[in-house]
Amino acid sequence: MQNKKSLDLGCNNRPRNPYHCENLYGVDLGNFEIENVTYKQANLALEPIPFENDYFDYVTAFDFIEHIPRILLKGEITRAPFIELMNEIWRSNSHYENTFQIKWLYL
């Protein structure tokens, strides 16, 4: 897709581009240099998405979002990193796609 931008959250060193956008971006904990990708290192459980508002056309997260804590306690401060990240994705004003694995526990 010409002049479209896609961000892959938790991409490791291989961001996915399911919408075949011309401009691909990635964010993860690791410190990677990825050819033809604008990559930024960030801990999304503690930090905002390191890009401007309304910057992306698409945001994806493959097998990532389930790793973000729902509640985080530090002393007397309680945070909700999962909700904070969802708010960050919402401010991007883009199409969001999330996939994750469901593992069933049989007793």
Beta strands, then each sheet from edge to edge (+ up, - down):
strand 1: 5-9
strand 2: 23-28
strand 3: 38-41
strand 4: 58-62
strand 5: 72-74
strand 6: 77-79
strand 7: 95-99
sheet 1: 3+ 2+ 1+ 4+ 7+
sheet 2: 5+ 6-
end
